[in-house]
Amino acid sequence: MKRYLTVLTLVALAGVGTARAQTPPPQAKPDSAARALDPSPLLQALLKDITLTAHQQHAVDSIRVTYMSRLPPTALTAPDSATLETTRGLLTQALEAVRGVLDVHQKNVWDHNVANEMSARMRVGP
């Protein structure tokens, strides 16, 4: 499972760099509070078909805010190798923490979603 999360992290970060290279910079920089509350596409994909209780949702939100605040400021731009490694580690820890909040059935769905996301991100071509 840890290997899957590591591979998924690497693929997700590669996708962020590619998307950043193709997207022009925004005119106004959003404040960090808005950025922390904006759900990530990766997290949304991994939580697909999982209904969180209010307690679980609060825990997931807390995990996101905690780990987003720990990201280096240049993590979402063109990071150097040290920043990239730090970001990978934080993303892996955050995803493991979110998985830890889930019950047994939800973990099975999460693992299925991780496998699907890895497959989709590794796919080349149409």
Phi and psi in radians as a Rosetta constraint file:
Dihedral C 1 N 2 CA 2 C 2 CIRCULARHARMONIC -1.107 0.35
Dihedral N 2 CA 2 C 2 N 3 CIRCULARHARMONIC -0.631 0.35
Dihedral C 2 N 3 CA 3 C 3 CIRCULARHARMONIC -1.128 0.35
Dihedral N 3 CA 3 C 3 N 4 CIRCULARHARMONIC -0.733 0.35
Dihedral C 3 N 4 CA 4 C 4 CIRCULARHARMONIC -1.049 0.35
Dihedral N 4 CA 4 C 4 N 5 CIRCULARHARMONIC -0.778 0.35
Dihedral C 4 N 5 CA 5 C 5 CIRCULARHARMONIC -1.124 0.35
Dihedral N 5 CA 5 C 5 N 6 CIRCULARHARMONIC -0.668 0.35
Dihedral C 5 N 6 CA 6 C 6 CIRCULARHARMONIC -1.147 0.35
Dihedral N 6 CA 6 C 6 N 7 CIRCULARHARMONIC -0.798 0.35
Dihedral C 6 N 7 CA 7 C 7 CIRCULARHARMONIC -1.108 0.35
Dihedral N 7 CA 7 C 7 N 8 CIRCULARHARMONIC -0.762 0.35
Dihedral C 7 N 8 CA 8 C 8 CIRCULARHARMONIC -1.074 0.35
Dihedral N 8 CA 8 C 8 N 9 CIRCULARHARMONIC -0.689 0.35
Dihedral C 8 N 9 CA 9 C 9 CIRCULARHARMONIC -1.076 0.35
Dihedral N 9 CA 9 C 9 N 10 CIRCULARHARMONIC -0.806 0.35
Dihedral C 9 N 10 CA 10 C 10 CIRCULARHARMONIC -1.080 0.35
Dihedral N 10 CA 10 C 10 N 11 CIRCULARHARMONIC -0.763 0.35
Dihedral C 10 N 11 CA 11 C 11 CIRCULARHARMONIC -1.154 0.35
Dihedral N 11 CA 11 C 11 N 12 CIRCULARHARMONIC -0.724 0.35
Dihedral C 11 N 12 CA 12 C 12 CIRCULARHARMONIC -1.108 0.35
Dihedral N 12 CA 12 C 12 N 13 CIRCULARHARMONIC -0.732 0.35
Dihedral C 12 N 13 CA 13 C 13 CIRCULARHARMONIC -1.194 0.35
Dihedral N 13 CA 13 C 13 N 14 CIRCULARHARMONIC -0.603 0.35
Dihedral C 13 N 14 CA 14 C 14 CIRCULARHARMONIC -1.128 0.35
Dihedral N 14 CA 14 C 14 N 15 CIRCULARHARMONIC -0.689 0.35
Dihedral C 14 N 15 CA 15 C 15 CIRCULARHARMONIC -1.132 0.35
Dihedral N 15 CA 15 C 15 N 16 CIRCULARHARMONIC -0.643 0.35
Dihedral C 15 N 16 CA 16 C 16 CIRCULARHARMONIC -1.109 0.35
Dihedral N 16 CA 16 C 16 N 17 CIRCULARHARMONIC -0.769 0.35
Dihedral C 16 N 17 CA 17 C 17 CIRCULARHARMONIC -1.112 0.35
Dihedral N 17 CA 17 C 17 N 18 CIRCULARHARMONIC -0.721 0.35
Dihedral C 17 N 18 CA 18 C 18 CIRCULARHARMONIC -1.136 0.35
Dihedral N 18 CA 18 C 18 N 19 CIRCULARHARMONIC -0.791 0.35
Dihedral C 18 N 19 CA 19 C 19 CIRCULARHARMONIC -1.119 0.35
Dihedral N 19 CA 19 C 19 N 20 CIRCULARHARMONIC -0.693 0.35
Dihedral C 19 N 20 CA 20 C 20 CIRCULARHARMONIC -1.120 0.35
Dihedral N 20 CA 20 C 20 N 21 CIRCULARHARMONIC -0.670 0.35
Dihedral C 20 N 21 CA 21 C 21 CIRCULARHARMONIC -1.169 0.35
Dihedral N 21 CA 21 C 21 N 22 CIRCULARHARMONIC -0.493 0.35
Dihedral C 21 N 22 CA 22 C 22 CIRCULARHARMONIC -1.656 0.35
Dihedral N 22 CA 22 C 22 N 23 CIRCULARHARMONIC -0.192 0.35
Dihedral C 22 N 23 CA 23 C 23 CIRCULARHARMONIC -1.834 0.35
Dihedral N 23 CA 23 C 23 N 24 CIRCULARHARMONIC 2.216 0.35
Dihedral C 23 N 24 CA 24 C 24 CIRCULARHARMONIC -1.175 0.35
Dihedral N 24 CA 24 C 24 N 25 CIRCULARHARMONIC 2.642 0.35
Dihedral C 24 N 25 CA 25 C 25 CIRCULARHARMONIC -1.147 0.35
Dihedral N 25 CA 25 C 25 N 26 CIRCULARHARMONIC 2.544 0.35
Dihedral C 25 N 26 CA 26 C 26 CIRCULARHARMONIC -1.201 0.35
Dihedral N 26 CA 26 C 26 N 27 CIRCULARHARMONIC 2.695 0.35
Dihedral C 26 N 27 CA 27 C 27 CIRCULARHARMONIC -1.176 0.35
Dihedral N 27 CA 27 C 27 N 28 CIRCULARHARMONIC -0.852 0.35
Dihedral C 27 N 28 CA 28 C 28 CIRCULARHARMONIC -1.959 0.35
Dihedral N 28 CA 28 C 28 N 29 CIRCULARHARMONIC 2.385 0.35
Dihedral C 28 N 29 CA 29 C 29 CIRCULARHARMONIC -1.409 0.35
Dihedral N 29 CA 29 C 29 N 30 CIRCULARHARMONIC 2.176 0.35
Dihedral C 29 N 30 CA 30 C 30 CIRCULARHARMONIC -1.189 0.35
Dihedral N 30 CA 30 C 30 N 31 CIRCULARHARMONIC 2.598 0.35
Dihedral C 30 N 31 CA 31 C 31 CIRCULARHARMONIC -1.230 0.35
Dihedral N 31 CA 31 C 31 N 32 CIRCULARHARMONIC 2.768 0.35
Dihedral C 31 N 32 CA 32 C 32 CIRCULARHARMONIC -1.144 0.35
Dihedral N 32 CA 32 C 32 N 33 CIRCULARHARMONIC -0.514 0.35
Dihedral C 32 N 33 CA 33 C 33 CIRCULARHARMONIC -1.151 0.35
Dihedral N 33 CA 33 C 33 N 34 CIRCULARHARMONIC -0.736 0.35
Dihedral C 33 N 34 CA 34 C 34 CIRCULARHARMONIC -1.164 0.35
Dihedral N 34 CA 34 C 34 N 35 CIRCULARHARMONIC -0.686 0.35
Dihedral C 34 N 35 CA 35 C 35 CIRCULARHARMONIC -1.111 0.35
Dihedral N 35 CA 35 C 35 N 36 CIRCULARHARMONIC -0.689 0.35
Dihedral C 35 N 36 CA 36 C 36 CIRCULARHARMONIC -1.203 0.35
Dihedral N 36 CA 36 C 36 N 37 CIRCULARHARMONIC -0.530 0.35
Dihedral C 36 N 37 CA 37 C 37 CIRCULARHARMONIC -1.532 0.35
Dihedral N 37 CA 37 C 37 N 38 CIRCULARHARMONIC -0.232 0.35
Dihedral C 37 N 38 CA 38 C 38 CIRCULARHARMONIC -1.323 0.35
Dihedral N 38 CA 38 C 38 N 39 CIRCULARHARMONIC 2.042 0.35
Dihedral C 38 N 39 CA 39 C 39 CIRCULARHARMONIC -1.186 0.35
Dihedral N 39 CA 39 C 39 N 40 CIRCULARHARMONIC 2.402 0.35
Dihedral C 39 N 40 CA 40 C 40 CIRCULARHARMONIC -1.326 0.35
Dihedral N 40 CA 40 C 40 N 41 CIRCULARHARMONIC 2.560 0.35
Dihedral C 40 N 41 CA 41 C 41 CIRCULARHARMONIC -1.059 0.35
Dihedral N 41 CA 41 C 41 N 42 CIRCULARHARMONIC -0.631 0.35
Dihedral C 41 N 42 CA 42 C 42 CIRCULARHARMONIC -1.123 0.35
Dihedral N 42 CA 42 C 42 N 43 CIRCULARHARMONIC -0.809 0.35
Dihedral C 42 N 43 CA 43 C 43 CIRCULARHARMONIC -1.113 0.35
Dihedral N 43 CA 43 C 43 N 44 CIRCULARHARMONIC -0.706 0.35
Dihedral C 43 N 44 CA 44 C 44 CIRCULARHARMONIC -1.062 0.35
Dihedral N 44 CA 44 C 44 N 45 CIRCULARHARMONIC -0.734 0.35
Dihedral C 44 N 45 CA 45 C 45 CIRCULARHARMONIC -1.145 0.35
Dihedral N 45 CA 45 C 45 N 46 CIRCULARHARMONIC -0.691 0.35
Dihedral C 45 N 46 CA 46 C 46 CIRCULARHARMONIC -1.287 0.35
Dihedral N 46 CA 46 C 46 N 47 CIRCULARHARMONIC -0.436 0.35
Dihedral C 46 N 47 CA 47 C 47 CIRCULARHARMONIC -1.637 0.35
Dihedral N 47 CA 47 C 47 N 48 CIRCULARHARMONIC 0.139 0.35
Dihedral C 47 N 48 CA 48 C 48 CIRCULARHARMONIC -1.030 0.35
Dihedral N 48 CA 48 C 48 N 49 CIRCULARHARMONIC 2.365 0.35
Dihedral C 48 N 49 CA 49 C 49 CIRCULARHARMONIC 1.161 0.35
Dihedral N 49 CA 49 C 49 N 50 CIRCULARHARMONIC 0.301 0.35
Dihedral C 49 N 50 CA 50 C 50 CIRCULARHARMONIC -2.021 0.35
Dihedral N 50 CA 50 C 50 N 51 CIRCULARHARMONIC 2.149 0.35
Dihedral C 50 N 51 CA 51 C 51 CIRCULARHARMONIC -1.735 0.35
Dihedral N 51 CA 51 C 51 N 52 CIRCULARHARMONIC 2.034 0.35
Dihedral C 51 N 52 CA 52 C 52 CIRCULARHARMONIC -1.548 0.35
Dihedral N 52 CA 52 C 52 N 53 CIRCULARHARMONIC 2.497 0.35
Dihedral C 52 N 53 CA 53 C 53 CIRCULARHARMONIC -1.278 0.35
Dihedral N 53 CA 53 C 53 N 54 CIRCULARHARMONIC 2.947 0.35
Dihedral C 53 N 54 CA 54 C 54 CIRCULARHARMONIC -1.050 0.35
Dihedral N 54 CA 54 C 54 N 55 CIRCULARHARMONIC -0.699 0.35
Dihedral C 54 N 55 CA 55 C 55 CIRCULARHARMONIC -1.122 0.35
Dihedral N 55 CA 55 C 55 N 56 CIRCULARHARMONIC -0.783 0.35
Dihedral C 55 N 56 CA 56 C 56 CIRCULARHARMONIC -1.118 0.35
Dihedral N 56 CA 56 C 56 N 57 CIRCULARHARMONIC -0.732 0.35
Dihedral C 56 N 57 CA 57 C 57 CIRCULARHARMONIC -1.074 0.35
Dihedral N 57 CA 57 C 57 N 58 CIRCULARHARMONIC -0.727 0.35
Dihedral C 57 N 58 CA 58 C 58 CIRCULARHARMONIC -1.099 0.35
Dihedral N 58 CA 58 C 58 N 59 CIRCULARHARMONIC -0.736 0.35
Dihedral C 58 N 59 CA 59 C 59 CIRCULARHARMONIC -1.120 0.35
Dihedral N 59 CA 59 C 59 N 60 CIRCULARHARMONIC -0.754 0.35
Dihedral C 59 N 60 CA 60 C 60 CIRCULARHARMONIC -1.116 0.35
Dihedral N 60 CA 60 C 60 N 61 CIRCULARHARMONIC -0.760 0.35
Dihedral C 60 N 61 CA 61 C 61 CIRCULARHARMONIC -1.065 0.35
Dihedral N 61 CA 61 C 61 N 62 CIRCULARHARMONIC -0.724 0.35
Dihedral C 61 N 62 CA 62 C 62 CIRCULARHARMONIC -1.119 0.35
Dihedral N 62 CA 62 C 62 N 63 CIRCULARHARMONIC -0.718 0.35
Dihedral C 62 N 63 CA 63 C 63 CIRCULARHARMONIC -1.083 0.35
Dihedral N 63 CA 63 C 63 N 64 CIRCULARHARMONIC -0.814 0.35
Dihedral C 63 N 64 CA 64 C 64 CIRCULARHARMONIC -1.023 0.35
Dihedral N 64 CA 64 C 64 N 65 CIRCULARHARMONIC -0.864 0.35
Dihedral C 64 N 65 CA 65 C 65 CIRCULARHARMONIC -1.089 0.35
Dihedral N 65 CA 65 C 65 N 66 CIRCULARHARMONIC -0.761 0.35
Dihedral C 65 N 66 CA 66 C 66 CIRCULARHARMONIC -1.055 0.35
Dihedral N 66 CA 66 C 66 N 67 CIRCULARHARMONIC -0.875 0.35
Dihedral C 66 N 67 CA 67 C 67 CIRCULARHARMONIC -1.290 0.35
Dihedral N 67 CA 67 C 67 N 68 CIRCULARHARMONIC -0.584 0.35
Dihedral C 67 N 68 CA 68 C 68 CIRCULARHARMONIC -1.126 0.35
Dihedral N 68 CA 68 C 68 N 69 CIRCULARHARMONIC -0.626 0.35
Dihedral C 68 N 69 CA 69 C 69 CIRCULARHARMONIC -1.248 0.35
Dihedral N 69 CA 69 C 69 N 70 CIRCULARHARMONIC -0.384 0.35
Dihedral C 69 N 70 CA 70 C 70 CIRCULARHARMONIC -1.525 0.35
Dihedral N 70 CA 70 C 70 N 71 CIRCULARHARMONIC -0.181 0.35
Dihedral C 70 N 71 CA 71 C 71 CIRCULARHARMONIC -1.166 0.35
Dihedral N 71 CA 71 C 71 N 72 CIRCULARHARMONIC 2.448 0.35
Dihedral C 71 N 72 CA 72 C 72 CIRCULARHARMONIC -1.115 0.35
Dihedral N 72 CA 72 C 72 N 73 CIRCULARHARMONIC 2.618 0.35
Dihedral C 72 N 73 CA 73 C 73 CIRCULARHARMONIC -1.015 0.35
Dihedral N 73 CA 73 C 73 N 74 CIRCULARHARMONIC -0.509 0.35
Dihedral C 73 N 74 CA 74 C 74 CIRCULARHARMONIC -1.638 0.35
Dihedral N 74 CA 74 C 74 N 75 CIRCULARHARMONIC 0.182 0.35
Dihedral C 74 N 75 CA 75 C 75 CIRCULARHARMONIC -1.126 0.35
Dihedral N 75 CA 75 C 75 N 76 CIRCULARHARMONIC -0.556 0.35
Dihedral C 75 N 76 CA 76 C 76 CIRCULARHARMONIC -1.718 0.35
Dihedral N 76 CA 76 C 76 N 77 CIRCULARHARMONIC 0.156 0.35
Dihedral C 76 N 77 CA 77 C 77 CIRCULARHARMONIC -1.942 0.35
Dihedral N 77 CA 77 C 77 N 78 CIRCULARHARMONIC -2.528 0.35
Dihedral C 77 N 78 CA 78 C 78 CIRCULARHARMONIC -1.563 0.35
Dihedral N 78 CA 78 C 78 N 79 CIRCULARHARMONIC 1.520 0.35
Dihedral C 78 N 79 CA 79 C 79 CIRCULARHARMONIC -1.367 0.35
Dihedral N 79 CA 79 C 79 N 80 CIRCULARHARMONIC 2.720 0.35
Dihedral C 79 N 80 CA 80 C 80 CIRCULARHARMONIC -1.403 0.35
Dihedral N 80 CA 80 C 80 N 81 CIRCULARHARMONIC 3.103 0.35
Dihedral C 80 N 81 CA 81 C 81 CIRCULARHARMONIC -1.128 0.35
Dihedral N 81 CA 81 C 81 N 82 CIRCULARHARMONIC -0.625 0.35
Dihedral C 81 N 82 CA 82 C 82 CIRCULARHARMONIC -1.176 0.35
Dihedral N 82 CA 82 C 82 N 83 CIRCULARHARMONIC -0.740 0.35
Dihedral C 82 N 83 CA 83 C 83 CIRCULARHARMONIC -1.146 0.35
Dihedral N 83 CA 83 C 83 N 84 CIRCULARHARMONIC -0.705 0.35
Dihedral C 83 N 84 CA 84 C 84 CIRCULARHARMONIC -1.077 0.35
Dihedral N 84 CA 84 C 84 N 85 CIRCULARHARMONIC -0.742 0.35
Dihedral C 84 N 85 CA 85 C 85 CIRCULARHARMONIC -1.135 0.35
Dihedral N 85 CA 85 C 85 N 86 CIRCULARHARMONIC -0.736 0.35
Dihedral C 85 N 86 CA 86 C 86 CIRCULARHARMONIC -1.077 0.35
Dihedral N 86 CA 86 C 86 N 87 CIRCULARHARMONIC -0.777 0.35
Dihedral C 86 N 87 CA 87 C 87 CIRCULARHARMONIC -1.113 0.35
Dihedral N 87 CA 87 C 87 N 88 CIRCULARHARMONIC -0.745 0.35
Dihedral C 87 N 88 CA 88 C 88 CIRCULARHARMONIC -1.037 0.35
Dihedral N 88 CA 88 C 88 N 89 CIRCULARHARMONIC -0.800 0.35
Dihedral C 88 N 89 CA 89 C 89 CIRCULARHARMONIC -1.077 0.35
Dihedral N 89 CA 89 C 89 N 90 CIRCULARHARMONIC -0.762 0.35
Dihedral C 89 N 90 CA 90 C 90 CIRCULARHARMONIC -1.145 0.35
Dihedral N 90 CA 90 C 90 N 91 CIRCULARHARMONIC -0.714 0.35
Dihedral C 90 N 91 CA 91 C 91 CIRCULARHARMONIC -1.122 0.35
Dihedral N 91 CA 91 C 91 N 92 CIRCULARHARMONIC -0.746 0.35
Dihedral C 91 N 92 CA 92 C 92 CIRCULARHARMONIC -1.078 0.35
Dihedral N 92 CA 92 C 92 N 93 CIRCULARHARMONIC -0.781 0.35
Dihedral C 92 N 93 CA 93 C 93 CIRCULARHARMONIC -1.100 0.35
Dihedral N 93 CA 93 C 93 N 94 CIRCULARHARMONIC -0.728 0.35
Dihedral C 93 N 94 CA 94 C 94 CIRCULARHARMONIC -1.124 0.35
Dihedral N 94 CA 94 C 94 N 95 CIRCULARHARMONIC -0.770 0.35
Dihedral C 94 N 95 CA 95 C 95 CIRCULARHARMONIC -1.155 0.35
Dihedral N 95 CA 95 C 95 N 96 CIRCULARHARMONIC -0.660 0.35
Dihedral C 95 N 96 CA 96 C 96 CIRCULARHARMONIC -1.163 0.35
Dihedral N 96 CA 96 C 96 N 97 CIRCULARHARMONIC -0.653 0.35
Dihedral C 96 N 97 CA 97 C 97 CIRCULARHARMONIC -1.155 0.35
Dihedral N 97 CA 97 C 97 N 98 CIRCULARHARMONIC -0.720 0.35
Dihedral C 97 N 98 CA 98 C 98 CIRCULARHARMONIC -1.120 0.35
Dihedral N 98 CA 98 C 98 N 99 CIRCULARHARMONIC -0.761 0.35
Dihedral C 98 N 99 CA 99 C 99 CIRCULARHARMONIC -1.069 0.35
Dihedral N 99 CA 99 C 99 N 100 CIRCULARHARMONIC -0.597 0.35
Dihedral C 99 N 100 CA 100 C 100 CIRCULARHARMONIC -1.146 0.35
Dihedral N 100 CA 100 C 100 N 101 CIRCULARHARMONIC -0.382 0.35
Dihedral C 100 N 101 CA 101 C 101 CIRCULARHARMONIC -1.369 0.35
Dihedral N 101 CA 101 C 101 N 102 CIRCULARHARMONIC -0.392 0.35
Dihedral C 101 N 102 CA 102 C 102 CIRCULARHARMONIC -1.388 0.35
Dihedral N 102 CA 102 C 102 N 103 CIRCULARHARMONIC 2.701 0.35
Dihedral C 102 N 103 CA 103 C 103 CIRCULARHARMONIC -1.448 0.35
Dihedral N 103 CA 103 C 103 N 104 CIRCULARHARMONIC 3.112 0.35
Dihedral C 103 N 104 CA 104 C 104 CIRCULARHARMONIC -1.043 0.35
Dihedral N 104 CA 104 C 104 N 105 CIRCULARHARMONIC -0.819 0.35
Dihedral C 104 N 105 CA 105 C 105 CIRCULARHARMONIC -1.111 0.35
Dihedral N 105 CA 105 C 105 N 106 CIRCULARHARMONIC -0.748 0.35
Dihedral C 105 N 106 CA 106 C 106 CIRCULARHARMONIC -1.131 0.35
Dihedral N 106 CA 106 C 106 N 107 CIRCULARHARMONIC -0.602 0.35
Dihedral C 106 N 107 CA 107 C 107 CIRCULARHARMONIC -1.128 0.35
Dihedral N 107 CA 107 C 107 N 108 CIRCULARHARMONIC -0.648 0.35
Dihedral C 107 N 108 CA 108 C 108 CIRCULARHARMONIC -1.096 0.35
Dihedral N 108 CA 108 C 108 N 109 CIRCULARHARMONIC -0.772 0.35
Dihedral C 108 N 109 CA 109 C 109 CIRCULARHARMONIC -1.121 0.35
Dihedral N 109 CA 109 C 109 N 110 CIRCULARHARMONIC -0.750 0.35
Dihedral C 109 N 110 CA 110 C 110 CIRCULARHARMONIC -1.001 0.35
Dihedral N 110 CA 110 C 110 N 111 CIRCULARHARMONIC -0.844 0.35
Dihedral C 110 N 111 CA 111 C 111 CIRCULARHARMONIC -1.065 0.35
Dihedral N 111 CA 111 C 111 N 112 CIRCULARHARMONIC -0.695 0.35
Dihedral C 111 N 112 CA 112 C 112 CIRCULARHARMONIC -1.092 0.35
Dihedral N 112 CA 112 C 112 N 113 CIRCULARHARMONIC -0.768 0.35
Dihedral C 112 N 113 CA 113 C 113 CIRCULARHARMONIC -1.134 0.35
Dihedral N 113 CA 113 C 113 N 114 CIRCULARHARMONIC -0.646 0.35
Dihedral C 113 N 114 CA 114 C 114 CIRCULARHARMONIC -1.077 0.35
Dihedral N 114 CA 114 C 114 N 115 CIRCULARHARMONIC -0.810 0.35
Dihedral C 114 N 115 CA 115 C 115 CIRCULARHARMONIC -1.079 0.35
Dihedral N 115 CA 115 C 115 N 116 CIRCULARHARMONIC -0.750 0.35
Dihedral C 115 N 116 CA 116 C 116 CIRCULARHARMONIC -1.115 0.35
Dihedral N 116 CA 116 C 116 N 117 CIRCULARHARMONIC -0.746 0.35
Dihedral C 116 N 117 CA 117 C 117 CIRCULARHARMONIC -1.145 0.35
Dihedral N 117 CA 117 C 117 N 118 CIRCULARHARMONIC -0.719 0.35
Dihedral C 117 N 118 CA 118 C 118 CIRCULARHARMONIC -1.079 0.35
Dihedral N 118 CA 118 C 118 N 119 CIRCULARHARMONIC -0.780 0.35
Dihedral C 118 N 119 CA 119 C 119 CIRCULARHARMONIC -1.082 0.35
Dihedral N 119 CA 119 C 119 N 120 CIRCULARHARMONIC -0.770 0.35
Dihedral C 119 N 120 CA 120 C 120 CIRCULARHARMONIC -1.152 0.35
Dihedral N 120 CA 120 C 120 N 121 CIRCULARHARMONIC -0.675 0.35
Dihedral C 120 N 121 CA 121 C 121 CIRCULARHARMONIC -1.370 0.35
Dihedral N 121 CA 121 C 121 N 122 CIRCULARHARMONIC -0.409 0.35
Dihedral C 121 N 122 CA 122 C 122 CIRCULARHARMONIC -1.520 0.35
Dihedral N 122 CA 122 C 122 N 123 CIRCULARHARMONIC -0.276 0.35
Dihedral C 122 N 123 CA 123 C 123 CIRCULARHARMONIC -1.134 0.35
Dihedral N 123 CA 123 C 123 N 124 CIRCULARHARMONIC 2.386 0.35
Dihedral C 123 N 124 CA 124 C 124 CIRCULARHARMONIC -2.051 0.35
Dihedral N 124 CA 124 C 124 N 125 CIRCULARHARMONIC 2.375 0.35
Dihedral C 124 N 125 CA 125 C 125 CIRCULARHARMONIC 1.638 0.35
Dihedral N 125 CA 125 C 125 N 126 CIRCULARHARMONIC -3.076 0.35
